[in-house]
């Protein structure tokens, strides 16, 4: 996964904030493609966009797994371990 030192911590952002960043970056990538004068900027924008898209995809996939696990009645690992 791409990481830029100036990029905020994705774990602290809500899904709504990440979706907003994806929208902003998509717009900026489109502008960079139209003008096409600096391929390095376009590449960095695409990497940042990919980072946010991957994060939102992973969150949705994790939520989907939790929901399906609960629907099938599978116990959580924490429920199976008795520490007492």
MOMOHU-V70970 format. One record per backbone hydrogen bond with DSSP energy under -1.0 kcal/mol. CO is the residue of the C=O (numbers start at 0). NH is the residue of the N-H. E is the energy in kcal/mol with one decimal. If there is no record, write none. Layout:
((CO | NH | E) (CO | NH | E))
//
This chain:
((3 | 6 | -1.8) (8 | 11 | -1.2) (13 | 17 | -2.2) (14 | 18 | -2.4) (15 | 19 | -2.1) (16 | 20 | -2.2) (17 | 21 | -2.4) (18 | 22 | -2.2) (19 | 23 | -2.5) (20 | 24 | -2.9) (21 | 25 | -2.4) (22 | 26 | -1.9) (23 | 27 | -2.2) (24 | 28 | -2.7) (25 | 29 | -2.0) (26 | 30 | -2.0) (27 | 31 | -2.6) (28 | 32 | -2.3) (29 | 33 | -2.0) (30 | 34 | -2.2) (31 | 35 | -2.5) (37 | 41 | -1.7) (38 | 42 | -2.4) (39 | 43 | -2.3) (40 | 44 | -2.6) (41 | 45 | -2.4) (42 | 46 | -2.2) (43 | 47 | -2.4) (44 | 48 | -2.6) (45 | 49 | -2.4) (46 | 50 | -1.9) (47 | 51 | -2.0) (48 | 52 | -2.5) (49 | 53 | -2.5) (50 | 54 | -2.1) (51 | 55 | -2.4) (52 | 56 | -2.2) (53 | 57 | -2.5) (54 | 58 | -2.3) (55 | 59 | -2.2) (56 | 60 | -2.4) (57 | 61 | -2.4) (58 | 62 | -2.3) (59 | 63 | -2.3) (60 | 64 | -2.3) (61 | 65 | -2.3) (62 | 66 | -2.4) (63 | 67 | -2.6) (64 | 68 | -2.5) (65 | 69 | -2.1) (66 | 70 | -2.1) (67 | 71 | -2.0) (68 | 73 | -2.1) (75 | 78 | -1.1) (76 | 80 | -1.0))
//
